[in-house]
Amino acid sequence: MSNVTFQDFKKAVQSQVETMNQTGLWVVGVDKDTLWETYIESFPAGTNKIYREKREYECNCCKSFIRKVGGLVTIIDNKLVSVWDIEVGGYYQPVIEELRKLVHSSEVVDRFFHYEDRVGTDYNHETLADGSVKTWDHFYAPLVNGNVTPCIIPEEEIGTKMNLYRTQKETLYRSLSELSAASAEAVLDLVYDNNIYRGAEYKVALEMFLELKAEFESLPEEERHNYAWIKSEFHRGIRGTMMGSLLIDLTDGRDLESAVLSYESKAENYKRTTAVVTKGMVESAQKTVVALGLEDSLHRRYAVTEDLTVNNVLFANRPTRKAMNAFDELADEVGKKVFDIDLKKAEELSITDFLANVVPKANSLEVMVENCHINNLVNLVAPIYPDAPSLFKWDNGFSWNYNGEVADSIREKVKKAGGNVEGVLRCSLSWSNKDDLDIHVVQPSGRIINFRQDEDHTTGGKLDIDMNAYGELSENAVENIFWKSAPPKGRYKVVVKNFTKRCTDASKQGYEIEVDHNGSSTIFSSETNPRDGQEVKVVEFDFDPVKGIKFVGGQGKQRNVSQNIWGIDTGSFHTVNMAMLSPNFWDDNKSGNKHWFFMLEGCKNPEQARGFYNEFLPEELTKHRKVFEVLGSKLKTEKSDNQLSGIGFSSTQRSHAYFKADNRLFKVLF
């Protein structure tokens, strides 16, 4: 034991630092003074004698080394290896053991960096009184690892570098300890199906998170921080990313749909078109469908006349009766009279009275399809396999599909922007650049409705959309002024002002003003926007609550809005081939809301139709509603010219339509 020297101790420490440097150096959170005091006080009695004024091993050079390097560790197999994990023997070994215990009782707090390629002082010399020179050895270790010196950086950068590594480690540790694997697996399912915004960007990160998470959770608690220190050298925690916010929500128990919508709401102008579903959700829904024997029921097509029986309809004209083979042929239809239609002379009836007292006696039936009825266009949809069990709450396999929207119509743009399109009178402005155009309506009293005075309580006029004034700017902009009930009689002026001109692109110039009265629309257009600050009077019109609108002047190009959609011209009467209730009210069924359908001659949806909606499904399937929302959008009918399509009205929405029954005119209220 007495043969062990400080030189042996010094070389063992130096060799340990050099070995540890090959796997990276960290420091634990031990107070530097505590390290030094433990070193000095751990020498066995009588081995650290007073030399001159201090104890033999109480040297400033060694003190600096112990304070700097005494808490040094490396991490191997997620376990700490300290600079004191050495065997020297002699009376130095008790000192080593105490320092080892102290360091191993602490956790890593920082990556180790130094501003020189060595730490400590190898030795120095002292000239004694007799002129001889004494050499003093001290703790010392080089920090060069071959040609690589990863822990050596300029002194002024050490604080920043240490903070960066701490942040990386903490982010990864929190990601692995706080986020659930189940949340990442659910999101990865969406990524693999390309069913989440920017999912492909996070695919590798999510896969790596799951790999690290599995390893992390397999470790004892005391090794997990060490694991995070090692892995954070190469991997960043996902918690601090936009995807991390989604994983946090899912881990906290937020449902998948709302969590994904929250995540995607952070993306500018991004709107999801389908529900959020995962592979597991699909598999679960599939098991239910198979268990209920409904596989064949999912496949849909357009219904045709031959699908129906006399029990399904309230009215059928003569050609339709023949096709159904369910009615006796009747006498020839009375010839139609040609006359100018004055809608104000229409006899007003409720739909109940109309069906009970007028339709049963009618040989011919026509309905006027107005612009306000565009979203009332409806298809009847049937199962491809007639013998398949019903997929719905009712006991037949028929469903229906209303027209969702009309592309590029001003009415629909206003509606999408949250504006009111159901009023008696509406003046809407539409344009296609980032200018801040404003609509002003001068009322008969002289009071103006615009962005400054957005509501007139005396007339009921209100501006409810004001786009491109501030915030997010749109190149598909609208403004909207409406009167929910009839405004005062008199002359109205519609003015457009360019409050802020931003766009100089000639291809994006121009605007349209739509004036709509009870669903009858007229559009005034201009091919250029006003100059910056300029006001343009687009149109003047006289409004009478009884007589309607008469346009008397303006600068825009006027066009009446008669649209052709599904082969039907709006503003015209069309032959009703068949009238019926919605399938959920056929026979003895009374499930959900009642609808009245009037199938029209020549009415054809040119696109595929959705086969079903979640609200049609029975309780056994509603637990899989997210999956069925996607299925409904994918399992559409094939396109077909042979279909039952027309106009429909719901019992939950107030509406009206003009009908001619054997040339008698009725205004039917729904």
C-alpha positions as CSV (number, residue, x, y, z in Angstrom):
1,M,0.0,0.0,0.0
2,S,2.8,2.4,0.9
3,N,4.3,2.0,-2.6
4,V,1.3,3.8,-4.2
5,T,2.2,7.4,-5.0
6,F,0.3,10.6,-6.0
7,Q,1.9,10.1,-9.4
8,D,-0.1,6.8,-9.7
9,F,-3.2,8.6,-8.5
10,K,-2.7,11.4,-11.0
11,K,-2.0,9.0,-13.9
12,A,-5.1,7.0,-13.1
13,V,-7.3,10.1,-13.2
14,Q,-5.7,11.4,-16.4
15,S,-6.2,8.0,-18.1
16,Q,-9.9,8.0,-17.0
17,V,-10.6,11.4,-18.4
18,E,-8.9,10.5,-21.7
19,T,-11.1,7.3,-21.9
20,M,-14.3,9.1,-20.9
21,N,-13.6,11.8,-23.6
22,Q,-14.1,9.1,-26.3
23,T,-17.8,8.8,-25.3
24,G,-18.5,12.4,-24.5
25,L,-18.2,14.4,-21.3
26,W,-20.9,15.7,-19.0
27,V,-21.0,17.2,-15.5
28,V,-23.3,16.4,-12.6
29,G,-24.9,18.9,-10.3
30,V,-22.5,18.7,-7.4
31,D,-21.4,21.9,-5.8
32,K,-17.7,22.6,-6.7
33,D,-16.8,23.5,-3.1
34,T,-18.4,20.3,-1.9
35,L,-16.2,18.3,-4.3
36,W,-13.0,20.0,-3.0
37,E,-14.0,19.6,0.7
38,T,-14.8,15.9,0.2
39,Y,-11.4,15.4,-1.5
40,I,-9.5,17.1,1.3
41,E,-11.5,15.6,4.2
42,S,-11.5,12.0,2.9
43,F,-7.8,11.3,3.4
44,P,-7.3,8.8,6.2
45,A,-5.9,10.3,9.5
46,G,-2.2,11.0,9.4
47,T,-1.9,10.8,5.6
48,N,-2.5,14.5,4.7
49,K,-0.1,16.1,7.1
50,I,0.6,19.8,7.5
51,Y,3.4,20.9,5.2
52,R,4.6,24.3,6.1
53,E,1.3,26.2,6.6
54,K,-1.1,23.9,4.7
55,R,-1.9,20.2,4.4
56,E,0.2,18.4,1.9
57,Y,-2.6,17.8,-0.7
58,E,-4.2,21.2,-0.2
59,C,-2.8,22.8,-3.3
60,N,-4.4,25.5,-5.5
61,C,-3.6,23.8,-8.7
62,C,-5.3,20.6,-7.6
63,K,-8.2,22.5,-6.1
64,S,-8.8,24.2,-9.5
65,F,-8.7,20.8,-11.2
66,I,-11.1,19.1,-8.7
67,R,-13.6,22.0,-8.9
68,K,-13.5,21.8,-12.7
69,V,-13.2,18.1,-13.3
70,G,-14.4,16.4,-10.1
71,G,-18.0,16.2,-11.3
72,L,-17.1,14.9,-14.7
73,V,-18.9,11.9,-16.1
74,T,-19.6,10.0,-19.3
75,I,-22.7,7.9,-20.1
76,I,-22.3,4.3,-21.2
77,D,-25.4,2.1,-21.6
78,N,-27.4,4.9,-20.0
79,K,-25.3,4.6,-16.8
80,L,-22.9,7.1,-15.4
81,V,-19.2,6.5,-15.4
82,S,-17.3,9.1,-13.3
83,V,-13.7,10.3,-13.3
84,W,-13.5,8.5,-9.9
85,D,-14.5,5.1,-11.2
86,I,-10.9,4.0,-10.9
87,E,-8.8,1.7,-8.7
88,V,-5.5,3.1,-7.3
89,G,-5.1,1.6,-3.9
90,G,-3.1,2.9,-0.9
91,Y,-4.6,5.6,1.2
92,Y,-5.9,7.3,-2.0
93,Q,-8.6,4.7,-2.5
94,P,-10.8,5.9,0.4
95,V,-10.7,9.4,-1.1
96,I,-11.7,8.0,-4.5
97,E,-14.6,6.1,-3.0
98,E,-16.1,9.1,-1.3
99,L,-15.8,11.2,-4.4
100,R,-17.3,8.4,-6.4
101,K,-20.4,8.2,-4.0
102,L,-20.8,11.9,-4.2
103,V,-20.8,12.1,-8.0
104,H,-23.0,9.0,-8.5
105,S,-25.6,10.4,-6.1
106,S,-26.2,13.3,-8.5
107,E,-27.7,13.7,-11.9
108,V,-26.2,15.2,-15.1
109,V,-27.0,18.9,-15.5
110,D,-24.8,20.0,-18.4
111,R,-22.6,19.1,-21.3
112,F,-18.9,19.7,-20.5
113,F,-17.1,22.4,-22.4
114,H,-13.7,24.0,-21.9
115,Y,-11.7,26.7,-23.6
116,E,-8.4,24.9,-23.6
117,D,-7.2,21.6,-24.9
118,R,-6.2,20.5,-21.4
119,V,-7.4,21.0,-17.9
120,G,-5.2,21.3,-14.8
121,T,-1.5,21.9,-14.4
122,D,0.8,19.0,-15.0
123,Y,3.6,20.1,-12.6
124,N,5.5,23.1,-11.5
125,H,8.9,23.8,-9.8
126,E,9.9,25.4,-6.6
127,T,13.4,26.6,-5.8
128,L,14.3,25.8,-2.2
129,A,16.4,27.8,0.2
130,D,19.4,25.6,-0.4
131,G,19.2,26.3,-4.2
132,S,17.8,23.0,-5.1
133,V,14.6,22.6,-7.3
134,K,11.6,20.7,-6.1
135,T,9.0,19.4,-8.7
136,W,5.4,19.3,-7.6
137,D,2.9,17.1,-9.5
138,H,-0.8,18.1,-9.8
139,F,-3.9,16.6,-11.4
140,Y,-3.9,17.2,-15.1
141,A,-5.6,15.8,-18.2
142,P,-5.4,16.6,-21.9
143,L,-8.8,17.0,-23.6
144,V,-7.7,16.1,-27.2
145,N,-9.4,13.1,-28.6
146,G,-7.2,12.3,-31.7
147,N,-7.7,15.3,-34.0
148,V,-11.2,16.0,-32.6
149,T,-11.8,18.3,-29.7
150,P,-15.6,18.3,-29.3
151,C,-15.6,19.8,-25.8
152,I,-13.2,22.7,-26.6
153,I,-14.8,25.9,-27.7
154,P,-14.1,29.7,-27.2
155,E,-14.7,30.7,-23.5
156,E,-17.3,33.3,-24.5
157,E,-19.4,30.6,-26.2
158,I,-19.5,28.1,-23.4
159,G,-22.6,29.5,-21.7
160,T,-24.7,29.6,-24.9
161,K,-23.5,26.1,-25.9
162,M,-24.4,24.6,-22.6
163,N,-27.8,26.3,-22.6
164,L,-28.5,24.8,-26.1
165,Y,-27.7,21.3,-25.0
166,R,-29.8,21.6,-21.9
167,T,-32.7,22.8,-23.9
168,Q,-32.3,19.9,-26.4
169,K,-32.1,17.4,-23.7
170,E,-35.1,18.8,-21.7
171,T,-37.3,19.0,-24.9
172,L,-36.5,15.4,-25.7
173,Y,-37.0,14.2,-22.1
174,R,-40.4,15.9,-21.9
175,S,-41.4,14.6,-25.3
176,L,-40.6,11.0,-24.2
177,S,-42.0,11.2,-20.7
178,E,-45.1,13.3,-21.3
179,L,-46.4,12.3,-24.8
180,S,-48.1,9.0,-25.3
181,A,-47.1,6.4,-27.9
182,A,-50.8,6.0,-28.7
183,S,-51.1,9.6,-29.7
184,A,-48.2,9.3,-32.2
185,E,-49.6,6.0,-33.6
186,A,-52.9,7.7,-34.2
187,V,-51.3,10.6,-36.0
188,L,-49.0,8.3,-38.0
189,D,-52.1,6.5,-39.3
190,L,-53.4,9.8,-40.7
191,V,-49.9,10.5,-42.2
192,Y,-49.8,7.2,-43.9
193,D,-53.2,7.8,-45.4
194,N,-52.3,11.4,-46.4
195,N,-55.1,12.6,-44.2
196,I,-53.5,15.4,-42.2
197,Y,-52.0,18.7,-43.2
198,R,-48.2,18.6,-43.6
199,G,-48.2,15.1,-42.2
200,A,-45.4,13.9,-44.6
201,E,-43.0,16.5,-43.0
202,Y,-43.4,14.8,-39.7
203,K,-43.4,11.2,-40.8
204,V,-39.8,10.5,-39.9
205,A,-40.0,12.4,-36.7
206,L,-43.1,10.5,-35.5
207,E,-41.5,7.2,-36.4
208,M,-38.3,8.1,-34.6
209,F,-40.4,9.3,-31.6
210,L,-42.1,5.9,-31.3
211,E,-38.7,4.1,-31.5
212,L,-37.2,6.3,-28.8
213,K,-40.3,6.1,-26.7
214,A,-40.2,2.3,-26.6
215,E,-36.5,2.3,-25.6
216,F,-37.1,5.1,-23.0
217,E,-40.0,3.3,-21.3
218,S,-38.0,0.0,-21.1
219,L,-35.4,1.7,-18.9
220,P,-35.4,2.1,-15.1
221,E,-36.5,5.5,-14.0
222,E,-33.0,6.5,-12.9
223,E,-31.5,5.9,-16.3
224,R,-34.1,7.9,-18.4
225,H,-32.5,11.3,-18.0
226,N,-29.1,9.8,-19.0
227,Y,-30.8,8.3,-22.1
228,A,-32.2,11.7,-23.0
229,W,-28.8,13.3,-22.7
230,I,-27.3,10.8,-25.1
231,K,-30.1,10.8,-27.7
232,S,-30.5,14.6,-27.7
233,E,-27.1,14.8,-29.3
234,F,-28.8,13.5,-32.5
235,H,-32.5,13.8,-32.1
236,R,-34.7,16.8,-31.2
237,G,-37.8,16.4,-29.1
238,I,-41.1,16.6,-31.1
239,R,-42.9,18.3,-28.2
240,G,-41.7,21.8,-29.2
241,T,-43.0,21.5,-32.8
242,M,-46.5,22.2,-34.3
243,M,-47.0,18.5,-34.4
244,G,-46.1,18.3,-30.7
245,S,-49.1,20.5,-29.9
246,L,-51.3,17.9,-31.5
247,L,-49.7,15.1,-29.6
248,I,-50.1,17.0,-26.3
249,D,-53.8,17.4,-27.0
250,L,-54.3,13.8,-27.8
251,T,-52.2,12.7,-24.8
252,D,-54.4,14.9,-22.6
253,G,-57.5,13.1,-23.8
254,R,-58.8,15.5,-26.4
255,D,-60.8,13.7,-29.1
256,L,-58.9,13.1,-32.4
257,E,-61.3,15.2,-34.5
258,S,-61.1,18.4,-32.5
259,A,-57.4,18.0,-31.8
260,V,-56.5,17.7,-35.5
261,L,-58.8,20.6,-36.4
262,S,-57.0,22.7,-33.7
263,Y,-53.6,21.6,-35.2
264,E,-54.7,22.4,-38.7
265,S,-56.3,25.8,-37.8
266,K,-52.7,27.0,-37.3
267,A,-52.2,26.6,-41.0
268,E,-53.2,29.6,-43.1
269,N,-56.2,29.1,-45.3
270,Y,-56.2,25.3,-44.7
271,K,-59.6,23.7,-44.3
272,R,-60.2,20.0,-43.9
273,T,-62.6,18.4,-46.4
274,T,-63.0,15.0,-44.7
275,A,-63.3,13.7,-41.2
276,V,-60.2,12.5,-39.3
277,V,-59.9,8.7,-39.2
278,T,-57.2,6.3,-38.3
279,K,-56.4,2.8,-39.5
280,G,-57.7,1.4,-36.1
281,M,-60.9,3.3,-36.4
282,V,-61.5,1.9,-39.9
283,E,-60.8,-1.7,-38.8
284,S,-63.2,-1.3,-35.9
285,A,-66.0,0.1,-38.2
286,Q,-65.4,-2.7,-40.7
287,K,-65.9,-5.3,-38.0
288,T,-69.2,-3.8,-37.1
289,V,-70.4,-3.6,-40.7
290,V,-69.5,-7.3,-41.2
291,A,-71.1,-8.3,-38.0
292,L,-74.4,-6.6,-39.1
293,G,-74.2,-8.0,-42.6
294,L,-74.1,-4.5,-44.2
295,E,-71.2,-4.9,-46.6
296,D,-73.5,-4.8,-49.7
297,S,-75.5,-1.9,-48.3
298,L,-72.7,0.5,-48.6
299,H,-72.6,0.5,-52.4
300,R,-75.0,3.1,-53.9
301,R,-76.4,4.3,-57.2
302,Y,-79.0,6.9,-58.4
303,A,-82.5,5.7,-57.9
304,V,-84.7,5.4,-61.0
305,T,-88.5,5.4,-61.6
306,E,-88.7,1.6,-61.8
307,D,-87.3,1.4,-58.2
308,L,-90.5,2.9,-56.7
309,T,-94.0,1.6,-56.1
310,V,-97.3,3.4,-55.8
311,N,-96.8,3.4,-52.0
312,N,-93.7,5.6,-52.3
313,V,-95.2,8.5,-54.2
314,L,-97.8,11.3,-53.6
315,F,-98.1,12.3,-57.2
316,A,-96.9,10.9,-60.6
317,N,-97.7,12.4,-64.0
318,R,-99.0,10.2,-66.8
319,P,-95.6,9.1,-68.4
320,T,-94.2,8.3,-65.0
321,R,-97.2,6.2,-64.0
322,K,-96.7,4.1,-67.1
323,A,-93.0,3.6,-66.3
324,M,-93.9,2.5,-62.8
325,N,-96.6,0.1,-64.0
326,A,-98.5,0.9,-60.9
327,F,-101.3,3.1,-62.1
328,D,-104.2,2.8,-64.5
329,E,-103.9,5.0,-67.5
330,L,-106.1,8.1,-67.1
331,A,-107.7,10.4,-69.6
332,D,-105.5,12.7,-71.6
333,E,-104.1,15.7,-69.7
334,V,-105.9,18.9,-70.1
335,G,-104.0,21.3,-72.5
336,K,-101.9,23.9,-70.9
337,K,-102.8,27.6,-71.3
338,V,-100.2,30.0,-72.2
339,F,-100.5,33.2,-70.2
340,D,-98.3,35.9,-68.6
341,I,-97.5,34.8,-65.1
342,D,-98.2,37.3,-62.3
343,L,-96.9,35.6,-59.2
344,K,-98.8,38.1,-57.0
345,K,-102.0,36.4,-58.1
346,A,-100.9,33.0,-56.7
347,E,-103.2,31.4,-54.2
348,E,-101.2,30.8,-51.0
349,L,-101.4,27.4,-49.3
350,S,-99.4,25.4,-46.8
351,I,-97.7,22.3,-48.1
352,T,-100.1,20.2,-46.0
353,D,-103.2,21.8,-47.7
354,F,-101.5,21.7,-51.1
355,L,-100.8,17.9,-50.9
356,A,-104.2,17.1,-49.4
357,N,-106.5,19.3,-51.5
358,V,-104.7,20.1,-54.8
359,V,-102.2,17.5,-55.8
360,P,-104.6,14.4,-55.7
361,K,-106.8,16.1,-58.3
362,A,-104.0,17.4,-60.5
363,N,-103.1,15.8,-63.8
364,S,-100.1,18.0,-64.3
365,L,-97.8,19.7,-61.9
366,E,-95.1,22.3,-62.5
367,V,-92.8,24.1,-60.1
368,M,-90.9,27.3,-60.5
369,V,-87.2,26.8,-59.6
370,E,-85.8,30.1,-58.2
371,N,-82.2,31.0,-57.6
372,C,-82.9,30.7,-53.9
373,H,-83.7,27.0,-54.5
374,I,-80.3,26.0,-55.9
375,N,-79.3,24.3,-52.7
376,N,-82.8,22.5,-52.7
377,L,-81.9,20.4,-55.7
378,V,-82.0,16.8,-54.5
379,N,-81.2,13.3,-55.7
380,L,-82.9,10.1,-54.6
381,V,-80.2,7.4,-54.0
382,A,-80.8,3.6,-54.0
383,P,-78.6,0.5,-53.0
384,I,-76.9,-1.2,-55.9
385,Y,-78.0,-4.5,-54.4
386,P,-81.7,-4.3,-53.9
387,D,-81.8,-7.2,-51.4
388,A,-79.1,-5.7,-49.2
389,P,-80.4,-4.9,-45.7
390,S,-81.1,-1.2,-44.9
391,L,-78.1,0.8,-43.8
392,F,-80.4,3.4,-42.2
393,K,-82.7,4.1,-39.3
394,W,-85.6,3.3,-41.5
395,D,-86.5,0.0,-43.1
396,N,-85.8,0.7,-46.8
397,G,-82.5,1.2,-48.5
398,F,-83.2,4.6,-50.1
399,S,-81.4,7.9,-49.1
400,W,-81.1,11.4,-50.6
401,N,-78.5,13.9,-51.3
402,Y,-79.0,17.7,-51.5
403,N,-76.9,19.9,-53.8
404,G,-74.1,21.3,-51.6
405,E,-73.1,24.5,-53.3
406,V,-72.8,26.4,-56.5
407,A,-69.2,27.1,-57.5
408,D,-68.2,30.8,-57.8
409,S,-71.7,32.2,-57.2
410,I,-71.7,35.4,-55.1
411,R,-74.4,34.0,-52.9
412,E,-72.3,31.0,-52.0
413,K,-69.2,33.1,-51.5
414,V,-71.2,35.3,-49.0
415,K,-72.6,32.3,-47.3
416,K,-69.2,30.7,-46.9
417,A,-67.9,33.9,-45.4
418,G,-70.6,33.8,-42.8
419,G,-72.9,36.4,-44.4
420,N,-76.7,36.3,-44.4
421,V,-78.2,35.3,-47.7
422,E,-81.8,34.7,-46.6
423,G,-83.1,38.2,-46.2
424,V,-85.7,40.0,-48.3
425,L,-83.2,42.3,-49.9
426,R,-79.5,41.8,-50.3
427,C,-76.7,43.8,-51.9
428,S,-73.4,41.9,-52.1
429,L,-69.9,43.0,-53.5
430,S,-67.4,40.4,-54.8
431,W,-63.9,40.9,-56.1
432,S,-60.7,38.9,-56.7
433,N,-57.7,40.8,-55.4
434,K,-56.4,42.2,-52.1
435,D,-57.7,45.7,-52.5
436,D,-59.9,46.9,-49.7
437,L,-63.1,47.6,-51.6
438,D,-66.1,48.8,-49.6
439,I,-69.8,48.6,-50.4
440,H,-72.0,51.6,-49.4
441,V,-75.8,51.6,-49.8
442,V,-77.6,55.0,-49.6
443,Q,-81.1,54.4,-48.4
444,P,-84.2,56.5,-49.3
445,S,-83.8,58.5,-46.1
446,G,-80.3,59.4,-47.0
447,R,-78.8,57.2,-44.3
448,I,-75.8,55.2,-45.5
449,I,-74.9,51.6,-44.5
450,N,-71.2,50.9,-44.8
451,F,-68.2,49.9,-42.7
452,R,-68.6,53.1,-40.6
453,Q,-72.3,52.7,-40.0
454,D,-72.8,49.0,-40.3
455,E,-76.4,48.8,-39.0
456,D,-79.5,50.9,-39.3
457,H,-81.9,49.9,-36.6
458,T,-84.7,52.0,-38.2
459,T,-84.7,50.0,-41.5
460,G,-83.1,46.7,-40.4
461,G,-80.3,47.1,-42.9
462,K,-76.9,45.6,-41.8
463,L,-73.4,45.1,-43.1
464,D,-72.3,41.7,-41.8
465,I,-69.1,41.0,-43.8
466,D,-66.2,43.5,-44.3
467,M,-63.1,41.9,-45.9
468,N,-59.6,43.1,-46.6
469,A,-59.8,46.0,-44.2
470,Y,-57.2,44.5,-41.9
471,G,-55.8,41.1,-40.8
472,E,-55.7,38.3,-43.3
473,L,-56.2,39.6,-46.9
474,S,-58.1,37.5,-49.4
475,E,-58.2,37.3,-53.2
476,N,-61.7,35.9,-53.0
477,A,-63.3,38.7,-51.1
478,V,-66.9,39.7,-50.4
479,E,-68.9,42.3,-48.5
480,N,-72.6,42.0,-47.7
481,I,-75.5,44.2,-46.7
482,F,-78.9,42.7,-46.1
483,W,-82.4,43.5,-44.8
484,K,-84.0,40.5,-43.1
485,S,-87.5,41.9,-43.5
486,A,-88.7,44.3,-46.2
487,P,-87.0,47.7,-46.0
488,P,-88.8,51.0,-46.7
489,K,-90.1,51.9,-50.1
490,G,-88.0,54.3,-52.2
491,R,-84.7,54.7,-54.1
492,Y,-81.5,52.9,-53.1
493,K,-78.0,53.7,-54.4
494,V,-75.2,51.1,-54.3
495,V,-71.7,52.6,-54.3
496,V,-68.3,50.9,-54.4
497,K,-65.2,52.7,-52.9
498,N,-61.6,51.5,-53.1
499,F,-60.5,52.4,-49.5
500,T,-57.0,50.9,-50.1
501,K,-55.6,50.0,-53.5
502,R,-53.0,47.2,-53.2
503,C,-53.2,45.3,-56.5
504,T,-51.8,46.4,-59.9
505,D,-52.2,43.1,-61.7
506,A,-54.6,43.8,-64.6
507,S,-55.8,40.2,-64.7
508,K,-57.2,40.5,-61.1
509,Q,-59.1,43.7,-61.6
510,G,-62.9,44.0,-61.6
511,Y,-65.8,43.5,-59.2
512,E,-69.5,42.4,-59.2
513,I,-72.5,43.7,-57.3
514,E,-75.4,41.3,-56.8
515,V,-78.8,42.7,-55.9
516,D,-81.1,40.0,-54.7
517,H,-84.8,40.3,-53.8
518,N,-86.4,37.2,-52.4
519,G,-84.0,34.9,-54.3
520,S,-84.2,36.7,-57.7
521,S,-80.8,38.2,-58.5
522,T,-79.4,40.7,-60.9
523,I,-75.6,41.3,-61.2
524,F,-73.8,44.5,-62.2
525,S,-70.2,44.1,-63.1
526,S,-67.1,46.2,-63.8
527,E,-63.8,45.1,-65.4
528,T,-61.7,47.5,-63.4
529,N,-61.5,48.4,-59.7
530,P,-61.9,52.1,-58.6
531,R,-58.7,54.1,-58.2
532,D,-57.3,54.4,-54.7
533,G,-59.9,56.4,-52.7
534,Q,-62.3,56.6,-55.6
535,E,-66.1,56.1,-55.2
536,V,-68.2,54.7,-58.0
537,K,-72.0,54.6,-58.1
538,V,-72.7,51.2,-59.5
539,V,-76.5,51.0,-59.6
540,E,-79.7,52.7,-58.4
541,F,-83.0,51.0,-58.0
542,D,-86.5,51.7,-56.7
543,F,-87.7,49.2,-54.1
544,D,-91.4,48.5,-53.4
545,P,-92.3,45.8,-50.9
546,V,-95.2,44.7,-53.2
547,K,-93.9,45.4,-56.7
548,G,-90.3,44.5,-56.0
549,I,-87.2,46.1,-57.7
550,K,-87.0,48.4,-60.7
551,F,-83.5,49.4,-61.8
552,V,-83.2,53.0,-62.9
553,G,-79.5,53.7,-63.4
554,G,-75.9,53.0,-62.7
555,Q,-72.5,52.3,-64.3
556,G,-72.2,48.5,-64.1
557,K,-73.0,46.0,-66.8
558,Q,-76.3,44.5,-65.9
559,R,-77.2,40.8,-66.3
560,N,-80.2,38.9,-64.9
561,V,-79.1,35.8,-63.0
562,S,-80.9,32.9,-64.5
563,Q,-78.6,29.9,-63.8
564,N,-78.6,26.6,-65.4
565,I,-77.8,23.9,-63.0
566,W,-78.5,20.1,-63.2
567,G,-80.1,20.9,-66.5
568,I,-82.7,23.3,-64.9
569,D,-83.0,27.0,-65.7
570,T,-83.8,29.1,-62.7
571,G,-86.6,31.5,-63.0
572,S,-88.7,29.1,-65.0
573,F,-91.4,26.5,-64.4
574,H,-90.5,22.8,-64.8
575,T,-92.6,19.7,-65.1
576,V,-92.9,17.6,-61.9
577,N,-92.8,13.9,-62.9
578,M,-93.2,12.7,-59.4
579,A,-93.8,14.0,-55.8
580,M,-93.0,12.1,-52.7
581,L,-92.0,12.3,-49.1
582,S,-88.4,11.5,-48.2
583,P,-87.7,7.7,-47.7
584,N,-87.6,8.1,-43.9
585,F,-91.3,8.8,-44.0
586,W,-92.3,6.0,-46.5
587,D,-94.7,3.4,-45.3
588,D,-94.9,3.4,-41.5
589,N,-91.5,5.1,-41.0
590,K,-91.2,8.3,-39.1
591,S,-87.5,8.8,-38.5
592,G,-86.0,12.2,-38.3
593,N,-87.1,15.3,-40.2
594,K,-89.7,15.1,-43.0
595,H,-88.8,16.3,-46.5
596,W,-91.0,16.8,-49.6
597,F,-89.4,15.9,-52.9
598,F,-90.6,17.0,-56.4
599,M,-88.7,15.1,-59.1
600,L,-88.4,17.2,-62.3
601,E,-88.3,16.3,-65.9
602,G,-84.8,16.9,-67.3
603,C,-83.2,17.4,-63.9
604,K,-79.9,15.5,-63.8
605,N,-77.0,15.9,-61.3
606,P,-74.0,15.7,-63.6
607,E,-71.7,14.6,-60.8
608,Q,-71.5,11.7,-58.5
609,A,-73.8,11.9,-55.5
610,R,-73.0,11.1,-51.8
611,G,-74.6,7.8,-50.9
612,F,-75.5,8.5,-47.2
613,Y,-74.9,10.8,-44.3
614,N,-74.1,10.1,-40.6
615,E,-77.5,11.4,-39.5
616,F,-79.1,8.6,-41.5
617,L,-77.2,5.8,-39.6
618,P,-78.6,3.7,-36.8
619,E,-77.2,3.7,-33.3
620,E,-75.0,0.6,-34.0
621,L,-73.0,2.6,-36.6
622,T,-72.9,6.1,-35.1
623,K,-70.0,5.1,-32.8
624,H,-68.0,4.9,-36.0
625,R,-69.3,8.2,-37.3
626,K,-65.8,9.5,-38.3
627,V,-65.2,6.5,-40.5
628,F,-68.6,6.7,-42.1
629,E,-68.2,10.4,-42.8
630,V,-65.2,9.5,-44.9
631,L,-66.9,6.5,-46.4
632,G,-69.9,8.6,-47.4
633,S,-67.7,11.0,-49.2
634,K,-65.9,8.2,-51.0
635,L,-68.7,5.7,-51.7
636,K,-70.6,7.9,-54.2
637,T,-72.9,6.9,-57.0
638,E,-71.6,6.5,-60.5
639,K,-72.6,9.3,-62.9
640,S,-75.8,8.5,-64.7
641,D,-78.3,10.2,-67.0
642,N,-81.0,7.9,-65.6
643,Q,-81.9,9.3,-62.2
644,L,-84.6,10.7,-60.0
645,S,-83.6,14.3,-59.3
646,G,-85.5,17.4,-58.5
647,I,-86.2,19.9,-55.8
648,G,-86.7,19.2,-52.1
649,F,-87.9,21.1,-49.0
650,S,-87.3,20.3,-45.3
651,S,-89.8,20.6,-42.6
652,T,-87.2,22.3,-40.5
653,Q,-86.6,25.3,-42.9
654,R,-89.1,27.9,-43.8
655,S,-89.3,28.3,-47.6
656,H,-91.7,28.7,-50.5
657,A,-92.2,27.7,-54.1
658,Y,-94.6,28.6,-56.9
659,F,-96.5,25.7,-58.4
660,K,-98.9,25.3,-61.3
661,A,-101.4,22.5,-60.9
662,D,-103.4,22.1,-64.2
663,N,-102.4,25.7,-64.8
664,R,-103.7,27.0,-61.5
665,L,-101.0,29.1,-59.7
666,F,-100.2,28.4,-56.1
667,K,-97.6,29.8,-53.7
668,V,-96.9,26.9,-51.4
669,L,-95.4,27.6,-48.0
670,F,-93.0,25.1,-46.3
